[in-house]
């Protein structure tokens, strides 16, 4: 089963998207901040990262640089922009 990491500060959006992805057969882990996502990927591997650009604290663009250095998984940006 493919494992996704969904990083978004909107809790309702995280719950909704993770529910639909799980219904499609994926395992989904979630984080509310880039920092929490980086902590998660330091301990566990994922197959795909879904990353919000407009995060509080470390934004998605800065997080992208860290994920590219530390994680070999593809990254898809999510944004309301």
N, CA, C and O atoms as a CHARMM CRD file, in Angstrom:
* protein
*
  324
    1    1 UNK  N      0.84500  -1.18200   0.00000 PROA 1      0.00000
    2    1 UNK  CA     0.00000   0.00000   0.00000 PROA 1      0.00000
    3    1 UNK  C      0.89000   1.24500   0.00000 PROA 1      0.00000
    4    1 UNK  O      1.84900   1.32700   0.76800 PROA 1      0.00000
    5    2 UNK  N      0.57800   2.18300  -0.83800 PROA 2      0.00000
    6    2 UNK  CA     1.32900   3.43800  -0.91600 PROA 2      0.00000
    7    2 UNK  C      1.01200   4.32200   0.27900 PROA 2      0.00000
    8    2 UNK  O     -0.14200   4.45200   0.68700 PROA 2      0.00000
    9    3 UNK  N      2.07200   4.93500   0.84000 PROA 3      0.00000
   10    3 UNK  CA     1.89200   5.82300   1.98800 PROA 3      0.00000
   11    3 UNK  C      2.13800   7.25700   1.56100 PROA 3      0.00000
   12    3 UNK  O      3.19200   7.58800   1.01600 PROA 3      0.00000
   13    4 UNK  N      1.14000   8.11200   1.81800 PROA 4      0.00000
   14    4 UNK  CA     1.21800   9.53900   1.50700 PROA 4      0.00000
   15    4 UNK  C      1.34500  10.32800   2.79200 PROA 4      0.00000
   16    4 UNK  O      0.83500   9.92200   3.83700 PROA 4      0.00000
   17    5 UNK  N      2.02800  11.45600   2.71000 PROA 5      0.00000
   18    5 UNK  CA     2.06600  12.41900   3.80700 PROA 5      0.00000
   19    5 UNK  C      1.40200  13.69200   3.30900 PROA 5      0.00000
   20    5 UNK  O      1.86800  14.30800   2.35000 PROA 5      0.00000
   21    6 UNK  N      0.32300  14.08500   3.95500 PROA 6      0.00000
   22    6 UNK  CA    -0.42700  15.28700   3.62200 PROA 6      0.00000
   23    6 UNK  C     -0.09900  16.35900   4.65300 PROA 6      0.00000
   24    6 UNK  O     -0.34300  16.17700   5.84600 PROA 6      0.00000
   25    7 UNK  N      0.45800  17.48400   4.18500 PROA 7      0.00000
   26    7 UNK  CA     0.83800  18.57400   5.08800 PROA 7      0.00000
   27    7 UNK  C      0.01900  19.80300   4.72100 PROA 7      0.00000
   28    7 UNK  O      0.19900  20.39200   3.65500 PROA 7      0.00000
   29    8 UNK  N     -0.87800  20.17700   5.61600 PROA 8      0.00000
   30    8 UNK  CA    -1.73000  21.35000   5.40000 PROA 8      0.00000
   31    8 UNK  C     -2.17000  21.85600   6.76600 PROA 8      0.00000
   32    8 UNK  O     -2.42700  21.06500   7.67400 PROA 8      0.00000
   33    9 UNK  N     -2.25600  23.18600   6.91100 PROA 9      0.00000
   34    9 UNK  CA    -2.64500  23.75200   8.20300 PROA 9      0.00000
   35    9 UNK  C     -4.15200  23.77800   8.41100 PROA 9      0.00000
   36    9 UNK  O     -4.60400  24.09300   9.51200 PROA 9      0.00000
   37   10 UNK  N     -4.93600  23.46300   7.40400 PROA 10     0.00000
   38   10 UNK  CA    -6.39800  23.44200   7.51000 PROA 10     0.00000
   39   10 UNK  C     -6.84100  22.03300   7.92500 PROA 10     0.00000
   40   10 UNK  O     -6.81500  21.10500   7.11700 PROA 10     0.00000
   41   11 UNK  N     -7.24500  21.88500   9.18400 PROA 11     0.00000
   42   11 UNK  CA    -7.58800  20.56300   9.72600 PROA 11     0.00000
   43   11 UNK  C     -8.76200  19.92100   8.98600 PROA 11     0.00000
   44   11 UNK  O     -8.74600  18.71400   8.74100 PROA 11     0.00000
   45   12 UNK  N     -9.77100  20.70000   8.63000 PROA 12     0.00000
   46   12 UNK  CA   -10.92300  20.15000   7.91700 PROA 12     0.00000
   47   12 UNK  C    -10.50400  19.62500   6.54300 PROA 12     0.00000
   48   12 UNK  O    -10.94000  18.55200   6.12800 PROA 12     0.00000
   49   13 UNK  N     -9.66600  20.37400   5.84400 PROA 13     0.00000
   50   13 UNK  CA    -9.17100  19.93100   4.54100 PROA 13     0.00000
   51   13 UNK  C     -8.34400  18.65400   4.68700 PROA 13     0.00000
   52   13 UNK  O     -8.48800  17.72600   3.89000 PROA 13     0.00000
   53   14 UNK  N     -7.47200  18.60400   5.71000 PROA 14     0.00000
   54   14 UNK  CA    -6.66600  17.39200   5.94600 PROA 14     0.00000
   55   14 UNK  C     -7.56400  16.18700   6.15400 PROA 14     0.00000
   56   14 UNK  O     -7.33700  15.13200   5.56200 PROA 14     0.00000
   57   15 UNK  N     -8.58600  16.33500   6.99300 PROA 15     0.00000
   58   15 UNK  CA    -9.48800  15.20300   7.25700 PROA 15     0.00000
   59   15 UNK  C    -10.22700  14.78000   5.99500 PROA 15     0.00000
   60   15 UNK  O    -10.34700  13.58700   5.71300 PROA 15     0.00000
   61   16 UNK  N    -10.72000  15.74700   5.23700 PROA 16     0.00000
   62   16 UNK  CA   -11.49200  15.43400   4.04000 PROA 16     0.00000
   63   16 UNK  C    -10.63100  14.74700   2.97500 PROA 16     0.00000
   64   16 UNK  O    -11.00800  13.69800   2.45300 PROA 16     0.00000
   65   17 UNK  N     -9.48600  15.33200   2.65700 PROA 17     0.00000
   66   17 UNK  CA    -8.63400  14.75000   1.62200 PROA 17     0.00000
   67   17 UNK  C     -8.07700  13.39800   2.04800 PROA 17     0.00000
   68   17 UNK  O     -8.01800  12.47000   1.24100 PROA 17     0.00000
   69   18 UNK  N     -7.66600  13.27800   3.31000 PROA 18     0.00000
   70   18 UNK  CA    -7.12900  11.98700   3.75300 PROA 18     0.00000
   71   18 UNK  C     -8.21400  10.91100   3.72100 PROA 18     0.00000
   72   18 UNK  O     -7.92600   9.76100   3.38900 PROA 18     0.00000
   73   19 UNK  N     -9.44800  11.26300   4.05900 PROA 19     0.00000
   74   19 UNK  CA   -10.55500  10.30900   3.98600 PROA 19     0.00000
   75   19 UNK  C    -10.71900   9.79700   2.55400 PROA 19     0.00000
   76   19 UNK  O    -10.82000   8.59000   2.33100 PROA 19     0.00000
   77   20 UNK  N    -10.74600  10.70300   1.59900 PROA 20     0.00000
   78   20 UNK  CA   -10.94800  10.30200   0.20200 PROA 20     0.00000
   79   20 UNK  C     -9.77300   9.48500  -0.32800 PROA 20     0.00000
   80   20 UNK  O     -9.97100   8.53200  -1.08200 PROA 20     0.00000
   81   21 UNK  N     -8.57400   9.84200   0.05400 PROA 21     0.00000
   82   21 UNK  CA    -7.41400   9.05900  -0.37400 PROA 21     0.00000
   83   21 UNK  C     -7.42300   7.66700   0.25300 PROA 21     0.00000
   84   21 UNK  O     -7.07100   6.68500  -0.40200 PROA 21     0.00000
   85   22 UNK  N     -7.82100   7.58200   1.51300 PROA 22     0.00000
   86   22 UNK  CA    -7.91000   6.27300   2.16500 PROA 22     0.00000
   87   22 UNK  C     -8.99100   5.41400   1.50700 PROA 22     0.00000
   88   22 UNK  O     -8.82100   4.20300   1.36700 PROA 22     0.00000
   89   23 UNK  N    -10.09300   6.03100   1.10700 PROA 23     0.00000
   90   23 UNK  CA   -11.15200   5.29700   0.40900 PROA 23     0.00000
   91   23 UNK  C    -10.65100   4.76700  -0.94200 PROA 23     0.00000
   92   23 UNK  O    -11.14000   3.75200  -1.43800 PROA 23     0.00000
   93   24 UNK  N     -9.68700   5.45500  -1.51900 PROA 24     0.00000
   94   24 UNK  CA    -9.09600   5.01500  -2.78800 PROA 24     0.00000
   95   24 UNK  C     -7.99500   3.97900  -2.57800 PROA 24     0.00000
   96   24 UNK  O     -7.40500   3.50100  -3.54700 PROA 24     0.00000
   97   25 UNK  N     -7.71500   3.62900  -1.32400 PROA 25     0.00000
   98   25 UNK  CA    -6.77100   2.55400  -1.04700 PROA 25     0.00000
   99   25 UNK  C     -5.38000   2.97800  -0.61600 PROA 25     0.00000
  100   25 UNK  O     -4.47600   2.14500  -0.55100 PROA 25     0.00000
  101   26 UNK  N     -5.18800   4.26800  -0.31700 PROA 26     0.00000
  102   26 UNK  CA    -3.88300   4.73900   0.12200 PROA 26     0.00000
  103   26 UNK  C     -3.83000   4.86600   1.63700 PROA 26     0.00000
  104   26 UNK  O     -4.84700   5.09900   2.29200 PROA 26     0.00000
  105   27 UNK  N     -2.63500   4.70900   2.18000 PROA 27     0.00000
  106   27 UNK  CA    -2.40900   4.99100   3.59900 PROA 27     0.00000
  107   27 UNK  C     -1.98900   6.45300   3.67600 PROA 27     0.00000
  108   27 UNK  O     -1.08700   6.87500   2.95200 PROA 27     0.00000
  109   28 UNK  N     -2.63200   7.23000   4.54500 PROA 28     0.00000
  110   28 UNK  CA    -2.36200   8.66600   4.61200 PROA 28     0.00000
  111   28 UNK  C     -1.98900   9.06400   6.03000 PROA 28     0.00000
  112   28 UNK  O     -2.71700   8.78400   6.98200 PROA 28     0.00000
  113   29 UNK  N     -0.85300   9.71500   6.15300 PROA 29     0.00000
  114   29 UNK  CA    -0.43800  10.34800   7.40400 PROA 29     0.00000
  115   29 UNK  C     -0.59400  11.84500   7.19700 PROA 29     0.00000
  116   29 UNK  O     -0.46700  12.33100   6.07300 PROA 29     0.00000
  117   30 UNK  N     -0.86700  12.58000   8.26300 PROA 30     0.00000
  118   30 UNK  CA    -1.07400  14.01100   8.11500 PROA 30     0.00000
  119   30 UNK  C     -0.20500  14.79100   9.09900 PROA 30     0.00000
  120   30 UNK  O      0.20200  14.28800  10.14700 PROA 30     0.00000
  121   31 UNK  N      0.06000  16.03800   8.71900 PROA 31     0.00000
  122   31 UNK  CA     0.78400  16.96700   9.58800 PROA 31     0.00000
  123   31 UNK  C      0.20300  18.35800   9.34900 PROA 31     0.00000
  124   31 UNK  O     -0.18300  18.69400   8.22900 PROA 31     0.00000
  125   32 UNK  N      0.14400  19.15900  10.40400 PROA 32     0.00000
  126   32 UNK  CA    -0.40900  20.50000  10.31900 PROA 32     0.00000
  127   32 UNK  C      0.61900  21.57200  10.04700 PROA 32     0.00000
  128   32 UNK  O      0.26800  22.74200   9.89000 PROA 32     0.00000
  129   33 UNK  N      1.90500  21.18600   9.98700 PROA 33     0.00000
  130   33 UNK  CA     2.96400  22.16600   9.71800 PROA 33     0.00000
  131   33 UNK  C      4.10400  21.46800   8.99200 PROA 33     0.00000
  132   33 UNK  O      4.24600  20.24600   9.03700 PROA 33     0.00000
  133   34 UNK  N      4.91200  22.28300   8.32400 PROA 34     0.00000
  134   34 UNK  CA     6.08800  21.73400   7.63700 PROA 34     0.00000
  135   34 UNK  C      7.04200  21.10700   8.64500 PROA 34     0.00000
  136   34 UNK  O      7.63300  20.05800   8.38700 PROA 34     0.00000
  137   35 UNK  N      7.18300  21.74900   9.77900 PROA 35     0.00000
  138   35 UNK  CA     8.09100  21.22600  10.80500 PROA 35     0.00000
  139   35 UNK  C      7.66000  19.83400  11.26000 PROA 35     0.00000
  140   35 UNK  O      8.49900  18.94500  11.41400 PROA 35     0.00000
  141   36 UNK  N      6.34900  19.63700  11.47900 PROA 36     0.00000
  142   36 UNK  CA     5.85400  18.31700  11.87200 PROA 36     0.00000
  143   36 UNK  C      6.05300  17.30100  10.74900 PROA 36     0.00000
  144   36 UNK  O      6.36600  16.13900  11.00700 PROA 36     0.00000
  145   37 UNK  N      5.87400  17.73700   9.51000 PROA 37     0.00000
  146   37 UNK  CA     6.09800  16.84800   8.37100 PROA 37     0.00000
  147   37 UNK  C      7.54200  16.41100   8.26800 PROA 37     0.00000
  148   37 UNK  O      7.82400  15.24700   7.98300 PROA 37     0.00000
  149   38 UNK  N      8.46100  17.34100   8.49900 PROA 38     0.00000
  150   38 UNK  CA     9.88400  17.00400   8.47200 PROA 38     0.00000
  151   38 UNK  C     10.24100  16.03000   9.58600 PROA 38     0.00000
  152   38 UNK  O     11.02800  15.10700   9.37500 PROA 38     0.00000
  153   39 UNK  N      9.67000  16.22700  10.76300 PROA 39     0.00000
  154   39 UNK  CA     9.90100  15.27800  11.87100 PROA 39     0.00000
  155   39 UNK  C      9.40400  13.89300  11.49100 PROA 39     0.00000
  156   39 UNK  O     10.07500  12.89300  11.74600 PROA 39     0.00000
  157   40 UNK  N      8.21900  13.83600  10.87500 PROA 40     0.00000
  158   40 UNK  CA     7.64600  12.54700  10.49600 PROA 40     0.00000
  159   40 UNK  C      8.54300  11.82500   9.49600 PROA 40     0.00000
  160   40 UNK  O      8.82900  10.63800   9.65800 PROA 40     0.00000
  161   41 UNK  N      8.98800  12.54300   8.46100 PROA 41     0.00000
  162   41 UNK  CA     9.79500  11.89000   7.43000 PROA 41     0.00000
  163   41 UNK  C     11.19900  11.54200   7.91200 PROA 41     0.00000
  164   41 UNK  O     11.88800  10.73900   7.28300 PROA 41     0.00000
  165   42 UNK  N     11.62600  12.13300   9.01200 PROA 42     0.00000
  166   42 UNK  CA    12.91400  11.74200   9.59400 PROA 42     0.00000
  167   42 UNK  C     12.82300  10.35200  10.22400 PROA 42     0.00000
  168   42 UNK  O     13.82900   9.65800  10.37100 PROA 42     0.00000
  169   43 UNK  N     11.59800   9.95600  10.59400 PROA 43     0.00000
  170   43 UNK  CA    11.39900   8.66600  11.26500 PROA 43     0.00000
  171   43 UNK  C     10.79200   7.59400  10.36400 PROA 43     0.00000
  172   43 UNK  O     11.01000   6.40300  10.58600 PROA 43     0.00000
  173   44 UNK  N     10.03000   8.00600   9.34800 PROA 44     0.00000
  174   44 UNK  CA     9.33100   7.04700   8.49000 PROA 44     0.00000
  175   44 UNK  C      9.44400   7.47000   7.03700 PROA 44     0.00000
  176   44 UNK  O      9.56800   8.65500   6.72700 PROA 44     0.00000
  177   45 UNK  N      9.39800   6.48300   6.14900 PROA 45     0.00000
  178   45 UNK  CA     9.44400   6.80200   4.72400 PROA 45     0.00000
  179   45 UNK  C      8.02100   6.94500   4.17800 PROA 45     0.00000
  180   45 UNK  O      7.07400   6.35800   4.70200 PROA 45     0.00000
  181   46 UNK  N      7.89800   7.73300   3.12300 PROA 46     0.00000
  182   46 UNK  CA     6.61700   7.91900   2.44800 PROA 46     0.00000
  183   46 UNK  C      6.85200   7.81000   0.93800 PROA 46     0.00000
  184   46 UNK  O      7.97200   7.98500   0.45700 PROA 46     0.00000
  185   47 UNK  N      5.78700   7.52200   0.21100 PROA 47     0.00000
  186   47 UNK  CA     5.87200   7.39500  -1.23700 PROA 47     0.00000
  187   47 UNK  C      5.55600   8.69600  -1.96600 PROA 47     0.00000
  188   47 UNK  O      5.95400   8.88200  -3.11600 PROA 47     0.00000
  189   48 UNK  N      4.82900   9.60900  -1.28500 PROA 48     0.00000
  190   48 UNK  CA     4.42500  10.87000  -1.89300 PROA 48     0.00000
  191   48 UNK  C      4.13200  11.87400  -0.79200 PROA 48     0.00000
  192   48 UNK  O      3.58200  11.52200   0.25200 PROA 48     0.00000
  193   49 UNK  N      4.50100  13.12700  -1.03000 PROA 49     0.00000
  194   49 UNK  CA     4.18200  14.20500  -0.09000 PROA 49     0.00000
  195   49 UNK  C      3.25900  15.18500  -0.79500 PROA 49     0.00000
  196   49 UNK  O      3.56400  15.66100  -1.88800 PROA 49     0.00000
  197   50 UNK  N      2.13200  15.48400  -0.16400 PROA 50     0.00000
  198   50 UNK  CA     1.20200  16.51100  -0.62200 PROA 50     0.00000
  199   50 UNK  C      1.41400  17.69700   0.29700 PROA 50     0.00000
  200   50 UNK  O      1.12100  17.61300   1.48900 PROA 50     0.00000
  201   51 UNK  N      1.91500  18.79500  -0.23200 PROA 51     0.00000
  202   51 UNK  CA     2.42100  19.89100   0.58600 PROA 51     0.00000
  203   51 UNK  C      1.73800  21.21100   0.25100 PROA 51     0.00000
  204   51 UNK  O      1.75400  21.65600  -0.89700 PROA 51     0.00000
  205   52 UNK  N      1.14100  21.82800   1.25900 PROA 52     0.00000
  206   52 UNK  CA     0.53400  23.14900   1.10900 PROA 52     0.00000
  207   52 UNK  C      1.65100  24.18800   0.99400 PROA 52     0.00000
  208   52 UNK  O      2.64800  24.10500   1.71100 PROA 52     0.00000
  209   53 UNK  N      1.49300  25.15700   0.10500 PROA 53     0.00000
  210   53 UNK  CA     2.49200  26.21500  -0.02600 PROA 53     0.00000
  211   53 UNK  C      2.37000  27.21500   1.11400 PROA 53     0.00000
  212   53 UNK  O      3.37700  27.62500   1.69000 PROA 53     0.00000
  213   54 UNK  N      1.13900  27.61300   1.44400 PROA 54     0.00000
  214   54 UNK  CA     0.91000  28.67700   2.42200 PROA 54     0.00000
  215   54 UNK  C      0.77200  28.17500   3.84300 PROA 54     0.00000
  216   54 UNK  O     -0.31000  28.24200   4.42400 PROA 54     0.00000
  217   55 UNK  N      1.84400  27.67900   4.40000 PROA 55     0.00000
  218   55 UNK  CA     1.83500  27.18800   5.77800 PROA 55     0.00000
  219   55 UNK  C      2.34300  28.26500   6.73200 PROA 55     0.00000
  220   55 UNK  O      3.17800  29.08600   6.35000 PROA 55     0.00000
  221   56 UNK  N      1.84900  28.26900   7.96500 PROA 56     0.00000
  222   56 UNK  CA     2.42100  29.18000   8.96000 PROA 56     0.00000
  223   56 UNK  C      3.81100  28.69100   9.36600 PROA 56     0.00000
  224   56 UNK  O      4.11400  27.50400   9.24100 PROA 56     0.00000
  225   57 UNK  N      4.63800  29.58600   9.84300 PROA 57     0.00000
  226   57 UNK  CA     6.01000  29.18500  10.19000 PROA 57     0.00000
  227   57 UNK  C      6.78500  28.95400   8.90700 PROA 57     0.00000
  228   57 UNK  O      6.86000  29.83700   8.05300 PROA 57     0.00000
  229   58 UNK  N      7.36100  27.77000   8.77000 PROA 58     0.00000
  230   58 UNK  CA     8.08300  27.41600   7.55600 PROA 58     0.00000
  231   58 UNK  C      7.06800  27.19400   6.44400 PROA 58     0.00000
  232   58 UNK  O      6.20100  26.32900   6.56200 PROA 58     0.00000
  233   59 UNK  N      7.16700  27.96800   5.36300 PROA 59     0.00000
  234   59 UNK  CA     6.20100  27.79000   4.27600 PROA 59     0.00000
  235   59 UNK  C      6.58500  26.59700   3.40600 PROA 59     0.00000
  236   59 UNK  O      7.65400  26.00800   3.56600 PROA 59     0.00000
  237   60 UNK  N      5.69400  26.25900   2.49100 PROA 60     0.00000
  238   60 UNK  CA     5.90300  25.08100   1.66400 PROA 60     0.00000
  239   60 UNK  C      7.11900  25.15400   0.76800 PROA 60     0.00000
  240   60 UNK  O      7.75700  24.13400   0.50800 PROA 60     0.00000
  241   61 UNK  N      7.45400  26.34900   0.28700 PROA 61     0.00000
  242   61 UNK  CA     8.62500  26.48200  -0.58700 PROA 61     0.00000
  243   61 UNK  C      9.91900  26.21600   0.17600 PROA 61     0.00000
  244   61 UNK  O     10.82700  25.56100  -0.33700 PROA 61     0.00000
  245   62 UNK  N      9.99800  26.72600   1.39500 PROA 62     0.00000
  246   62 UNK  CA    11.17800  26.45300   2.21500 PROA 62     0.00000
  247   62 UNK  C     11.22800  24.97100   2.59900 PROA 62     0.00000
  248   62 UNK  O     12.29100  24.35200   2.59500 PROA 62     0.00000
  249   63 UNK  N     10.05900  24.41700   2.93000 PROA 63     0.00000
  250   63 UNK  CA     9.99400  22.99800   3.28300 PROA 63     0.00000
  251   63 UNK  C     10.42200  22.12400   2.11400 PROA 63     0.00000
  252   63 UNK  O     11.05300  21.08500   2.30800 PROA 63     0.00000
  253   64 UNK  N     10.07700  22.54800   0.89100 PROA 64     0.00000
  254   64 UNK  CA    10.45800  21.79200  -0.29600 PROA 64     0.00000
  255   64 UNK  C     11.95900  21.58300  -0.35400 PROA 64     0.00000
  256   64 UNK  O     12.42100  20.48600  -0.66400 PROA 64     0.00000
  257   65 UNK  N     12.72200  22.62000  -0.06100 PROA 65     0.00000
  258   65 UNK  CA    14.18700  22.49300  -0.07700 PROA 65     0.00000
  259   65 UNK  C     14.65600  21.44700   0.92900 PROA 65     0.00000
  260   65 UNK  O     15.54500  20.65000   0.62600 PROA 65     0.00000
  261   66 UNK  N     14.06900  21.44400   2.11800 PROA 66     0.00000
  262   66 UNK  CA    14.44800  20.45700   3.13700 PROA 66     0.00000
  263   66 UNK  C     14.04700  19.04500   2.70800 PROA 66     0.00000
  264   66 UNK  O     14.82900  18.10400   2.84800 PROA 66     0.00000
  265   67 UNK  N     12.81900  18.89900   2.18300 PROA 67     0.00000
  266   67 UNK  CA    12.37500  17.57400   1.75000 PROA 67     0.00000
  267   67 UNK  C     13.24200  17.06000   0.60900 PROA 67     0.00000
  268   67 UNK  O     13.57200  15.87400   0.57800 PROA 67     0.00000
  269   68 UNK  N     13.61600  17.92400  -0.32700 PROA 68     0.00000
  270   68 UNK  CA    14.47000  17.48500  -1.43800 PROA 68     0.00000
  271   68 UNK  C     15.81700  16.99000  -0.94900 PROA 68     0.00000
  272   68 UNK  O     16.38900  16.07300  -1.53900 PROA 68     0.00000
  273   69 UNK  N     16.33700  17.58600   0.13000 PROA 69     0.00000
  274   69 UNK  CA    17.61300  17.15300   0.69400 PROA 69     0.00000
  275   69 UNK  C     17.49000  15.85900   1.49500 PROA 69     0.00000
  276   69 UNK  O     18.43600  15.07300   1.54800 PROA 69     0.00000
  277   70 UNK  N     16.32500  15.63100   2.12300 PROA 70     0.00000
  278   70 UNK  CA    16.18300  14.54000   3.08400 PROA 70     0.00000
  279   70 UNK  C     15.32300  13.37400   2.61900 PROA 70     0.00000
  280   70 UNK  O     15.49100  12.25700   3.10900 PROA 70     0.00000
  281   71 UNK  N     14.41300  13.60500   1.69000 PROA 71     0.00000
  282   71 UNK  CA    13.41600  12.58700   1.32200 PROA 71     0.00000
  283   71 UNK  C     13.45600  12.37500  -0.18300 PROA 71     0.00000
  284   71 UNK  O     13.53600  13.33800  -0.94600 PROA 71     0.00000
  285   72 UNK  N     13.40400  11.14100  -0.60900 PROA 72     0.00000
  286   72 UNK  CA    13.42600  10.85000  -2.03300 PROA 72     0.00000
  287   72 UNK  C     12.05900  10.75300  -2.67000 PROA 72     0.00000
  288   72 UNK  O     11.94500  10.32300  -3.81800 PROA 72     0.00000
  289   73 UNK  N     11.01900  11.14100  -1.95500 PROA 73     0.00000
  290   73 UNK  CA     9.65500  11.00700  -2.46200 PROA 73     0.00000
  291   73 UNK  C      9.26500  12.20800  -3.32900 PROA 73     0.00000
  292   73 UNK  O      9.72600  13.32400  -3.08800 PROA 73     0.00000
  293   74 UNK  N      8.42200  11.98000  -4.33200 PROA 74     0.00000
  294   74 UNK  CA     7.89900  13.10400  -5.10500 PROA 74     0.00000
  295   74 UNK  C      7.01200  13.99200  -4.23100 PROA 74     0.00000
  296   74 UNK  O      6.44500  13.54400  -3.23400 PROA 74     0.00000
  297   75 UNK  N      6.90700  15.25800  -4.63200 PROA 75     0.00000
  298   75 UNK  CA     6.12600  16.23300  -3.86700 PROA 75     0.00000
  299   75 UNK  C      5.15100  16.91500  -4.80600 PROA 75     0.00000
  300   75 UNK  O      5.52300  17.35000  -5.89600 PROA 75     0.00000
  301   76 UNK  N      3.90400  17.00500  -4.37900 PROA 76     0.00000
  302   76 UNK  CA     2.86900  17.73300  -5.10600 PROA 76     0.00000
  303   76 UNK  C      2.43400  18.88300  -4.22200 PROA 76     0.00000
  304   76 UNK  O      2.07400  18.68200  -3.06200 PROA 76     0.00000
  305   77 UNK  N      2.46700  20.09400  -4.77200 PROA 77     0.00000
  306   77 UNK  CA     2.01900  21.26600  -4.01800 PROA 77     0.00000
  307   77 UNK  C      0.50300  21.37700  -4.04200 PROA 77     0.00000
  308   77 UNK  O     -0.14700  21.11300  -5.05300 PROA 77     0.00000
  309   78 UNK  N     -0.03800  21.77400  -2.90000 PROA 78     0.00000
  310   78 UNK  CA    -1.45100  22.11400  -2.76700 PROA 78     0.00000
  311   78 UNK  C     -1.50500  23.58500  -2.42100 PROA 78     0.00000
  312   78 UNK  O     -0.73300  24.05800  -1.58800 PROA 78     0.00000
  313   79 UNK  N     -2.41100  24.31400  -3.05300 PROA 79     0.00000
  314   79 UNK  CA    -2.51000  25.73400  -2.72900 PROA 79     0.00000
  315   79 UNK  C     -3.89400  26.26200  -3.09300 PROA 79     0.00000
  316   79 UNK  O     -4.54800  25.76200  -4.00900 PROA 79     0.00000
  317   80 UNK  N     -4.31800  27.27000  -2.36600 PROA 80     0.00000
  318   80 UNK  CA    -5.55800  27.97100  -2.68900 PROA 80     0.00000
  319   80 UNK  C     -5.26100  29.20700  -3.51600 PROA 80     0.00000
  320   80 UNK  O     -6.18400  29.90500  -3.93600 PROA 80     0.00000
  321   81 UNK  N     -3.98700  29.48900  -3.75900 PROA 81     0.00000
  322   81 UNK  CA    -3.59700  30.66400  -4.55100 PROA 81     0.00000
  323   81 UNK  C     -3.95100  30.51100  -6.00500 PROA 81     0.00000
  324   81 UNK  O     -3.68900  31.41100  -6.80200 PROA 81     0.00000
